């Protein structure tokens, strides 16, 4: 958990951060990078897309699902926020929104179940 935070803190540009993350291979199945890579692979998006400032529904949904999946694994909102280029309060807001969407939106629930089945 602290490892990713230290990497993000030491990198000055997105390219350095991306290179540092992609050079590290996940050691365990439940490792943060394995979770994120699994979600990105299934959603057919890149990490650059998720970290971007774009607000397309598809990107926002994946960001929210990724945030909640990492929160459920015990990662701190501040670290998750740095990882997805957002504030910690946004990560906590994602948790609230996802719980509401899971109750009311069938399409989102199917997408959530598909993207988090590996976790």
C-alpha positions as CSV (number, residue, x, y, z in Angstrom):
1,X,0.0,0.0,0.0
2,X,2.7,2.4,0.9
3,X,4.8,1.2,-2.0
4,X,2.5,2.8,-4.6
5,X,2.3,6.0,-2.6
6,X,6.1,6.3,-2.5
7,X,6.3,5.7,-6.2
8,X,3.7,8.4,-7.0
9,X,5.4,10.8,-4.6
10,X,8.8,10.3,-6.2
11,X,7.6,10.7,-9.8
12,X,7.4,14.2,-11.2
13,X,5.6,13.4,-14.5
14,X,2.9,11.0,-15.5
15,X,5.3,9.3,-17.8
16,X,7.7,8.5,-14.9
17,X,4.8,7.3,-12.8
18,X,3.4,5.1,-15.6
19,X,6.8,3.7,-16.3
20,X,7.4,2.9,-12.6
21,X,4.0,1.2,-12.3
22,X,4.3,-0.9,-15.5
23,X,7.8,-2.0,-14.7
24,X,6.6,-3.6,-11.4
25,X,4.9,-7.0,-11.9
26,X,2.2,-8.0,-9.4
27,X,3.6,-10.5,-6.9
28,X,0.3,-11.6,-5.4
29,X,-3.2,-12.2,-6.9
30,X,-4.7,-9.6,-4.6
31,X,-2.1,-6.9,-5.2
32,X,-3.4,-3.5,-6.1
33,X,-1.7,-3.6,-9.5
34,X,-3.3,-6.9,-10.3
35,X,-6.8,-5.5,-9.4
36,X,-6.3,-2.5,-11.6
37,X,-4.8,-4.4,-14.5
38,X,-7.7,-6.8,-14.4
39,X,-10.3,-4.1,-14.5
40,X,-8.4,-2.2,-17.3
41,X,-8.1,-5.4,-19.3
42,X,-11.8,-6.2,-19.1
43,X,-12.9,-2.7,-19.7
44,X,-10.5,-2.3,-22.7
45,X,-9.2,1.0,-21.5
46,X,-5.7,2.2,-20.7
47,X,-4.4,3.6,-17.5
48,X,-3.8,6.9,-19.2
49,X,-7.5,7.1,-20.0
50,X,-8.5,6.4,-16.4
51,X,-6.1,9.1,-15.1
52,X,-7.2,11.6,-17.6
53,X,-9.6,14.5,-16.9
54,X,-12.2,13.2,-19.4
55,X,-15.7,12.8,-18.0
56,X,-17.2,10.3,-20.5
57,X,-19.6,7.9,-18.7
58,X,-17.5,4.8,-19.6
59,X,-14.4,6.3,-18.1
60,X,-16.2,7.6,-15.0
61,X,-17.8,4.2,-14.4
62,X,-14.4,2.4,-14.6
63,X,-12.8,5.0,-12.3
64,X,-15.6,4.5,-9.7
65,X,-15.5,0.7,-9.9
66,X,-11.7,0.8,-9.6
67,X,-11.9,3.1,-6.5
68,X,-14.5,0.9,-4.8
69,X,-12.6,-2.3,-5.5
70,X,-9.4,-0.9,-4.0
71,X,-11.3,0.6,-1.0
72,X,-12.8,-2.9,-0.4
73,X,-9.3,-4.3,-0.4
74,X,-8.3,-1.9,2.4
75,X,-6.3,0.8,0.5
76,X,-6.5,4.3,1.9
77,X,-8.6,6.9,-0.2
78,X,-5.6,9.2,-0.4
79,X,-3.4,6.6,-2.1
80,X,-6.2,5.6,-4.4
81,X,-6.8,9.2,-5.3
82,X,-3.2,9.7,-6.2
83,X,-3.3,6.6,-8.3
84,X,-6.3,7.7,-10.4
85,X,-5.3,11.4,-10.4
86,X,-8.2,12.5,-8.2
87,X,-8.7,13.8,-4.6
88,X,-9.4,11.5,-1.7
89,X,-12.9,13.0,-1.3
90,X,-13.7,12.0,-4.9
91,X,-12.8,8.4,-4.0
92,X,-15.1,8.5,-1.0
93,X,-17.8,10.0,-3.2
94,X,-17.3,7.2,-5.7
95,X,-18.1,4.7,-2.9
96,X,-21.4,6.4,-2.2
97,X,-22.4,6.7,-5.8
98,X,-21.5,3.1,-6.6
99,X,-23.7,1.8,-3.7
100,X,-26.6,3.9,-5.0
101,X,-26.1,2.8,-8.7
102,X,-25.9,-0.9,-7.7
103,X,-29.3,-0.6,-6.1
104,X,-31.0,1.3,-9.0
105,X,-29.2,0.7,-12.3
106,X,-29.1,-2.8,-13.7
107,X,-26.6,-2.0,-16.5
108,X,-24.2,-0.6,-14.0
109,X,-24.6,-3.6,-11.7
110,X,-23.8,-6.0,-14.5
111,X,-20.7,-3.9,-15.4
112,X,-19.6,-3.8,-11.8
113,X,-20.0,-7.6,-11.4
114,X,-18.1,-8.2,-14.6
115,X,-15.2,-5.9,-13.7
116,X,-14.9,-7.1,-10.1
117,X,-15.3,-10.8,-10.6
118,X,-11.5,-11.3,-10.4
119,X,-11.2,-9.7,-7.0
